[in-house]
Amino acid sequence: MLETLSEVQSLDLQRDALAVERGEVPTELLAARERRETLRRDLAKVQQEHEALRRRVASNELDLKTLQERRKDASEAALRATTSKEMAQYQNQELQFTTRAQELEEDTLPLMEELEGIAAAMAELEEQLAAMTPELEALEAAERERLTVIDTRDADLADRRARLCNEVEAGLLRQYEQVRRARRGLALVGLEGGKRCGGCHVQLPIHVLQKVRRGAGVTRCPSCGRLLVQPTED
């Protein structure tokens, strides 16, 4: 029965290796993903800057339109004035609105130029993202294929393991799985040099060695708790 359990462990170790292999994402793909995320973060930041600046420009343009309308109203009111004092008041308002409108135009112009620059930077980032898409898609497709191969191999090993486990006594299988979890995969070991545990390398007591050599049931290492297998005769 221990021979069958040894085969189970062999399959488990192969599955462990596949799990490690599954997690080893190709460096080219990792680099491409990181590059994409960096571009996305940069683009999102530029888009936020663009939106904030666009709102400022739109607000200035709205204020400018209001000033121009009020200047026009003041100009027309000055023409309709019936006294020189009233005319002077409206002309003064018209001058104030004209001055404020000029100042607002001067303030808005550099904002519009900055907005154009940000729009260009945004377009450049979008172009870079689009340019790298085919390469990244190809790498992602290759990764999916790699994982499919690994998963297929793992499913085959799992099926073989299940069939073997049916041949192992339930209590022994539970012991094996408990030790395997505790000892990070290696539950069943042979004798090292004929007298040491093949797992923890501690020298075993004589009575333990004799029990293992006789094949008298299941023997566990008194130090690490691993299941000990009778050494193979040369």
C-alpha atoms as a printed R data frame, in Angstrom:
    type eleno elety resid chain resno       x       y       z
1   ATOM     1    CA   MET     A     1   0.000   0.000   0.000
2   ATOM     2    CA   LEU     A     2   2.928   2.312   0.690
3   ATOM     3    CA   GLU     A     3   4.124   1.722  -2.855
4   ATOM     4    CA   THR     A     4   0.787   3.023  -4.142
5   ATOM     5    CA   LEU     A     5   0.977   5.957  -1.739
6   ATOM     6    CA   SER     A     6   4.437   6.703  -3.071
7   ATOM     7    CA   GLU     A     7   2.940   6.944  -6.556
8   ATOM     8    CA   VAL     A     8   0.293   9.310  -5.181
9   ATOM     9    CA   GLN     A     9   3.029  11.489  -3.731
10  ATOM    10    CA   SER     A    10   4.879  11.480  -7.041
11  ATOM    11    CA   LEU     A    11   1.754  12.793  -8.740
12  ATOM    12    CA   ASP     A    12   1.243  15.358  -5.980
13  ATOM    13    CA   LEU     A    13   4.780  16.632  -6.384
14  ATOM    14    CA   GLN     A    14   4.268  16.916 -10.125
15  ATOM    15    CA   ARG     A    15   1.098  18.914  -9.486
16  ATOM    16    CA   ASP     A    16   2.992  21.126  -7.039
17  ATOM    17    CA   ALA     A    17   5.567  21.803  -9.735
18  ATOM    18    CA   LEU     A    18   2.790  22.653 -12.190
19  ATOM    19    CA   ALA     A    19   1.283  25.091  -9.671
20  ATOM    20    CA   VAL     A    20   4.643  26.837  -9.409
21  ATOM    21    CA   GLU     A    21   4.985  26.859 -13.185
22  ATOM    22    CA   ARG     A    22   1.478  28.276 -13.513
23  ATOM    23    CA   GLY     A    23   2.434  31.243 -11.379
24  ATOM    24    CA   GLU     A    24   5.576  32.008 -13.399
25  ATOM    25    CA   VAL     A    25   4.120  34.620 -15.726
26  ATOM    26    CA   PRO     A    26   6.532  35.442 -18.595
27  ATOM    27    CA   THR     A    27   8.560  38.574 -17.942
28  ATOM    28    CA   GLU     A    28   7.615  39.978 -21.353
29  ATOM    29    CA   LEU     A    29   3.941  39.796 -20.442
30  ATOM    30    CA   LEU     A    30   4.499  41.293 -16.998
31  ATOM    31    CA   ALA     A    31   6.463  44.160 -18.541
32  ATOM    32    CA   ALA     A    32   3.766  44.762 -21.156
33  ATOM    33    CA   ARG     A    33   1.027  44.749 -18.527
34  ATOM    34    CA   GLU     A    34   2.972  47.180 -16.366
35  ATOM    35    CA   ARG     A    35   3.579  49.437 -19.354
36  ATOM    36    CA   ARG     A    36  -0.135  49.412 -20.157
37  ATOM    37    CA   GLU     A    37  -1.072  50.249 -16.556
38  ATOM    38    CA   THR     A    38   1.472  53.059 -16.477
39  ATOM    39    CA   LEU     A    39   0.045  54.500 -19.690
40  ATOM    40    CA   ARG     A    40  -3.484  54.160 -18.342
41  ATOM    41    CA   ARG     A    41  -2.576  55.953 -15.123
42  ATOM    42    CA   ASP     A    42  -0.790  58.705 -17.042
43  ATOM    43    CA   LEU     A    43  -3.724  59.048 -19.416
44  ATOM    44    CA   ALA     A    44  -6.247  59.206 -16.575
45  ATOM    45    CA   LYS     A    45  -4.179  61.930 -14.893
46  ATOM    46    CA   VAL     A    46  -3.920  63.958 -18.103
47  ATOM    47    CA   GLN     A    47  -7.636  63.505 -18.780
48  ATOM    48    CA   GLN     A    48  -8.430  64.883 -15.327
49  ATOM    49    CA   GLU     A    49  -6.157  67.852 -15.935
50  ATOM    50    CA   HIS     A    50  -7.746  68.399 -19.329
51  ATOM    51    CA   GLU     A    51 -11.273  68.299 -17.895
52  ATOM    52    CA   ALA     A    52 -10.434  70.691 -15.056
53  ATOM    53    CA   LEU     A    53  -8.805  73.149 -17.449
54  ATOM    54    CA   ARG     A    54 -11.638  72.809 -19.952
55  ATOM    55    CA   ARG     A    55 -14.087  73.792 -17.234
56  ATOM    56    CA   ARG     A    56 -12.017  76.848 -16.337
57  ATOM    57    CA   VAL     A    57 -11.889  77.937 -19.950
58  ATOM    58    CA   ALA     A    58 -15.626  77.322 -20.371
59  ATOM    59    CA   SER     A    59 -16.330  79.321 -17.208
60  ATOM    60    CA   ASN     A    60 -14.155  82.194 -18.454
61  ATOM    61    CA   GLU     A    61 -15.847  82.139 -21.836
62  ATOM    62    CA   LEU     A    62 -19.260  82.266 -20.174
63  ATOM    63    CA   ASP     A    63 -18.150  85.185 -17.998
64  ATOM    64    CA   LEU     A    64 -16.727  86.907 -21.080
65  ATOM    65    CA   LYS     A    65 -19.996  86.514 -22.940
66  ATOM    66    CA   THR     A    66 -21.877  87.990 -19.981
67  ATOM    67    CA   LEU     A    67 -19.472  90.964 -19.835
68  ATOM    68    CA   GLN     A    68 -19.843  91.590 -23.549
69  ATOM    69    CA   GLU     A    69 -23.626  91.570 -23.244
70  ATOM    70    CA   ARG     A    70 -23.524  93.952 -20.295
71  ATOM    71    CA   ARG     A    71 -21.117  96.235 -22.147
72  ATOM    72    CA   LYS     A    72 -23.494  96.287 -25.099
73  ATOM    73    CA   ASP     A    73 -26.422  97.058 -22.815
74  ATOM    74    CA   ALA     A    74 -24.480  99.892 -21.193
75  ATOM    75    CA   SER     A    75 -23.521 101.290 -24.607
76  ATOM    76    CA   GLU     A    76 -27.126 101.249 -25.778
77  ATOM    77    CA   ALA     A    77 -28.322 102.774 -22.512
78  ATOM    78    CA   ALA     A    78 -25.802 105.608 -22.918
79  ATOM    79    CA   LEU     A    79 -27.298 106.382 -26.319
80  ATOM    80    CA   ARG     A    80 -30.751 106.526 -24.796
81  ATOM    81    CA   ALA     A    81 -29.683 108.704 -21.844
82  ATOM    82    CA   THR     A    82 -31.608 111.932 -21.429
83  ATOM    83    CA   THR     A    83 -29.022 113.748 -19.320
84  ATOM    84    CA   SER     A    84 -25.279 114.134 -19.522
85  ATOM    85    CA   LYS     A    85 -24.935 112.695 -16.011
86  ATOM    86    CA   GLU     A    86 -26.887 109.589 -16.934
87  ATOM    87    CA   MET     A    87 -24.857 109.227 -20.124
88  ATOM    88    CA   ALA     A    88 -21.610 109.489 -18.179
89  ATOM    89    CA   GLN     A    89 -22.739 106.776 -15.760
90  ATOM    90    CA   TYR     A    90 -23.516 104.340 -18.572
91  ATOM    91    CA   GLN     A    91 -20.306 105.188 -20.410
92  ATOM    92    CA   ASN     A    92 -18.361 104.520 -17.201
93  ATOM    93    CA   GLN     A    93 -20.090 101.114 -16.881
94  ATOM    94    CA   GLU     A    94 -19.285 100.345 -20.502
95  ATOM    95    CA   LEU     A    95 -15.612 101.164 -19.881
96  ATOM    96    CA   GLN     A    96 -15.518  98.944 -16.777
97  ATOM    97    CA   PHE     A    97 -17.076  96.024 -18.640
98  ATOM    98    CA   THR     A    98 -14.681  96.552 -21.566
99  ATOM    99    CA   THR     A    99 -11.648  96.604 -19.262
100 ATOM   100    CA   ARG     A   100 -12.778  93.497 -17.379
101 ATOM   101    CA   ALA     A   101 -13.488  91.687 -20.644
102 ATOM   102    CA   GLN     A   102 -10.005  92.502 -21.938
103 ATOM   103    CA   GLU     A   103  -8.446  91.229 -18.714
104 ATOM   104    CA   LEU     A   104 -10.499  88.056 -18.900
105 ATOM   105    CA   GLU     A   105  -9.485  87.488 -22.524
106 ATOM   106    CA   GLU     A   106  -5.835  87.918 -21.555
107 ATOM   107    CA   ASP     A   107  -6.254  85.437 -18.709
108 ATOM   108    CA   THR     A   108  -8.078  82.916 -20.897
109 ATOM   109    CA   LEU     A   109  -5.648  82.880 -23.818
110 ATOM   110    CA   PRO     A   110  -2.789  81.054 -22.001
111 ATOM   111    CA   LEU     A   111  -5.331  78.651 -20.552
112 ATOM   112    CA   MET     A   112  -6.509  77.783 -24.056
113 ATOM   113    CA   GLU     A   113  -2.917  77.292 -25.185
114 ATOM   114    CA   GLU     A   114  -2.295  75.036 -22.187
115 ATOM   115    CA   LEU     A   115  -5.485  73.153 -22.999
116 ATOM   116    CA   GLU     A   116  -4.203  72.489 -26.509
117 ATOM   117    CA   GLY     A   117  -0.927  71.175 -25.105
118 ATOM   118    CA   ILE     A   118  -2.710  68.839 -22.706
119 ATOM   119    CA   ALA     A   119  -4.975  67.628 -25.509
120 ATOM   120    CA   ALA     A   120  -1.889  66.805 -27.564
121 ATOM   121    CA   ALA     A   121  -0.329  64.911 -24.659
122 ATOM   122    CA   MET     A   122  -3.588  63.026 -24.170
123 ATOM   123    CA   ALA     A   123  -3.687  62.091 -27.844
124 ATOM   124    CA   GLU     A   124  -0.063  60.889 -27.660
125 ATOM   125    CA   LEU     A   125  -0.825  58.617 -24.701
126 ATOM   126    CA   GLU     A   126  -3.902  57.233 -26.434
127 ATOM   127    CA   GLU     A   127  -1.780  56.538 -29.510
128 ATOM   128    CA   GLN     A   128   0.835  54.716 -27.428
129 ATOM   129    CA   LEU     A   129  -1.870  52.588 -25.801
130 ATOM   130    CA   ALA     A   130  -3.344  51.724 -29.170
131 ATOM   131    CA   ALA     A   131   0.092  50.903 -30.586
132 ATOM   132    CA   MET     A   132   0.914  48.414 -27.857
133 ATOM   133    CA   THR     A   133  -2.472  46.665 -27.943
134 ATOM   134    CA   PRO     A   134  -1.623  44.108 -30.684
135 ATOM   135    CA   GLU     A   135   1.591  43.051 -28.936
136 ATOM   136    CA   LEU     A   136  -0.142  42.743 -25.576
137 ATOM   137    CA   GLU     A   137  -3.043  40.790 -27.069
138 ATOM   138    CA   ALA     A   138  -0.580  38.350 -28.643
139 ATOM   139    CA   LEU     A   139   1.236  37.915 -25.321
140 ATOM   140    CA   GLU     A   140  -2.055  37.412 -23.480
141 ATOM   141    CA   ALA     A   141  -3.143  34.808 -26.035
142 ATOM   142    CA   ALA     A   142   0.155  32.958 -25.600
143 ATOM   143    CA   GLU     A   143  -0.318  33.087 -21.824
144 ATOM   144    CA   ARG     A   144  -3.820  31.646 -22.079
145 ATOM   145    CA   GLU     A   145  -2.472  28.835 -24.215
146 ATOM   146    CA   ARG     A   146   0.330  28.182 -21.716
147 ATOM   147    CA   LEU     A   147  -2.138  27.996 -18.843
148 ATOM   148    CA   THR     A   148  -4.441  25.724 -20.818
149 ATOM   149    CA   VAL     A   149  -1.597  23.261 -21.360
150 ATOM   150    CA   ILE     A   150  -0.711  23.349 -17.666
151 ATOM   151    CA   ASP     A   151  -4.335  22.920 -16.587
152 ATOM   152    CA   THR     A   152  -4.765  19.993 -18.957
153 ATOM   153    CA   ARG     A   153  -1.684  18.293 -17.547
154 ATOM   154    CA   ASP     A   154  -2.851  18.984 -14.002
155 ATOM   155    CA   ALA     A   155  -6.304  17.557 -14.711
156 ATOM   156    CA   ASP     A   156  -4.713  14.373 -16.055
157 ATOM   157    CA   LEU     A   157  -2.519  14.053 -12.950
158 ATOM   158    CA   ALA     A   158  -5.510  14.699 -10.696
159 ATOM   159    CA   ASP     A   159  -7.481  11.954 -12.446
160 ATOM   160    CA   ARG     A   160  -4.629   9.485 -12.078
161 ATOM   161    CA   ARG     A   161  -4.248  10.457  -8.430
162 ATOM   162    CA   ALA     A   162  -7.927   9.887  -7.723
163 ATOM   163    CA   ARG     A   163  -7.754   6.383  -9.164
164 ATOM   164    CA   LEU     A   164  -4.683   5.533  -7.057
165 ATOM   165    CA   CYS     A   165  -6.230   6.959  -3.889
166 ATOM   166    CA   ASN     A   166  -9.057   4.457  -4.235
167 ATOM   167    CA   GLU     A   167  -6.475   1.741  -3.633
168 ATOM   168    CA   VAL     A   168  -5.131   3.307  -0.416
169 ATOM   169    CA   GLU     A   169  -6.729   2.707   2.965
170 ATOM   170    CA   ALA     A   170  -8.638   5.817   4.048
171 ATOM   171    CA   GLY     A   171  -6.856   6.221   7.388
172 ATOM   172    CA   LEU     A   172  -3.421   6.002   5.790
173 ATOM   173    CA   LEU     A   173  -4.440   8.475   3.128
174 ATOM   174    CA   ARG     A   174  -5.567  10.933   5.809
175 ATOM   175    CA   GLN     A   175  -2.237  10.587   7.600
176 ATOM   176    CA   TYR     A   176  -0.387  11.179   4.363
177 ATOM   177    CA   GLU     A   177  -2.378  14.289   3.513
178 ATOM   178    CA   GLN     A   178  -2.006  15.715   7.024
179 ATOM   179    CA   VAL     A   179   1.761  15.232   6.964
180 ATOM   180    CA   ARG     A   180   1.974  16.549   3.417
181 ATOM   181    CA   ARG     A   181   0.265  19.787   4.443
182 ATOM   182    CA   ALA     A   182   2.461  20.138   7.505
183 ATOM   183    CA   ARG     A   183   5.689  19.358   5.663
184 ATOM   184    CA   ARG     A   184   5.078  21.369   2.517
185 ATOM   185    CA   GLY     A   185   4.515  18.518   0.144
186 ATOM   186    CA   LEU     A   186   6.899  15.745   1.188
187 ATOM   187    CA   ALA     A   187   5.110  13.258   3.433
188 ATOM   188    CA   LEU     A   188   6.608   9.936   2.367
189 ATOM   189    CA   VAL     A   189  10.393   9.470   2.489
190 ATOM   190    CA   GLY     A   190  12.922   6.675   2.362
191 ATOM   191    CA   LEU     A   191  15.930   6.077   4.575
192 ATOM   192    CA   GLU     A   192  19.004   8.170   3.946
193 ATOM   193    CA   GLY     A   193  22.206   6.190   4.246
194 ATOM   194    CA   GLY     A   194  20.185   3.355   5.681
195 ATOM   195    CA   LYS     A   195  19.780   5.046   9.051
196 ATOM   196    CA   ARG     A   196  18.518   8.616   8.647
197 ATOM   197    CA   CYS     A   197  15.143  10.096   7.790
198 ATOM   198    CA   GLY     A   198  15.119  11.138   4.158
199 ATOM   199    CA   GLY     A   199  13.086  14.211   5.082
200 ATOM   200    CA   CYS     A   200  14.653  15.813   8.151
201 ATOM   201    CA   HIS     A   201  17.971  13.859   7.983
202 ATOM   202    CA   VAL     A   202  17.852  12.985  11.683
203 ATOM   203    CA   GLN     A   203  19.390   9.614  12.660
204 ATOM   204    CA   LEU     A   204  16.609   7.209  13.509
205 ATOM   205    CA   PRO     A   205  16.461   4.977  16.593
206 ATOM   206    CA   ILE     A   206  17.266   1.306  16.025
207 ATOM   207    CA   HIS     A   207  13.750   0.134  16.805
208 ATOM   208    CA   VAL     A   208  12.329   2.534  14.218
209 ATOM   209    CA   LEU     A   209  14.823   1.343  11.581
210 ATOM   210    CA   GLN     A   210  13.976  -2.269  12.307
211 ATOM   211    CA   LYS     A   211  10.257  -1.607  12.011
212 ATOM   212    CA   VAL     A   212  10.737   0.143   8.669
213 ATOM   213    CA   ARG     A   213  12.936  -2.662   7.335
214 ATOM   214    CA   ARG     A   214  10.446  -5.298   8.370
215 ATOM   215    CA   GLY     A   215   7.664  -3.353   6.700
216 ATOM   216    CA   ALA     A   216   5.674  -3.744   9.901
217 ATOM   217    CA   GLY     A   217   2.855  -1.300   9.231
218 ATOM   218    CA   VAL     A   218   3.168   2.434   8.923
219 ATOM   219    CA   THR     A   219   6.200   3.942  10.614
220 ATOM   220    CA   ARG     A   220   6.670   7.648  11.143
221 ATOM   221    CA   CYS     A   221   9.832   9.588  11.841
222 ATOM   222    CA   PRO     A   222   9.831  10.515  15.556
223 ATOM   223    CA   SER     A   223  11.409  13.865  14.648
224 ATOM   224    CA   CYS     A   224   9.433  15.238  11.679
225 ATOM   225    CA   GLY     A   225   6.478  12.862  11.561
226 ATOM   226    CA   ARG     A   226   6.968  11.864   7.946
227 ATOM   227    CA   LEU     A   227   5.975   8.385   6.800
228 ATOM   228    CA   LEU     A   228   9.024   6.176   6.332
229 ATOM   229    CA   VAL     A   229   9.351   3.770   3.422
230 ATOM   230    CA   GLN     A   230  11.342   0.539   3.476
231 ATOM   231    CA   PRO     A   231  14.577   1.006   1.512
232 ATOM   232    CA   THR     A   232  14.724  -0.579  -1.910
233 ATOM   233    CA   GLU     A   233  17.071  -3.512  -2.152
234 ATOM   234    CA   ASP     A   234  19.891  -3.144  -4.679
